[in-house]
Amino acid sequence: MKVKKKKIGSVIMIFAILLSVIAPVLTATYQSKSYLETT
């Protein structure tokens, strides 16, 4: 049980790191895409 809980915690940590890295990239691509559409 302890190992499983630790594993879930590490998975959440990795997911949070991935999200913090991917989120700005996604927003940047979305902004540039909308900018290209408006022009």
VENRA-V344327 format. One record per backbone hydrogen bond with DSSP energy under -0.5 kcal/mol. NH is the residue of the N-H (numbers start at 1). CO is the residue of the C=O. If there is no record, write none. Layout:
nh->{NH,NH}
co->{CO,CO}
This chain:
nh->{5,6,7,8,9,10,11,12,13,14,15,16,17,18,19,20,21,22,23,24,25,26,27,28,29,30,31,32,33,34,35,36,37,38,39}
co->{1,2,3,4,5,6,7,8,9,10,11,12,13,14,15,16,17,18,19,20,21,22,23,24,25,26,27,28,29,30,31,32,33,34,35}
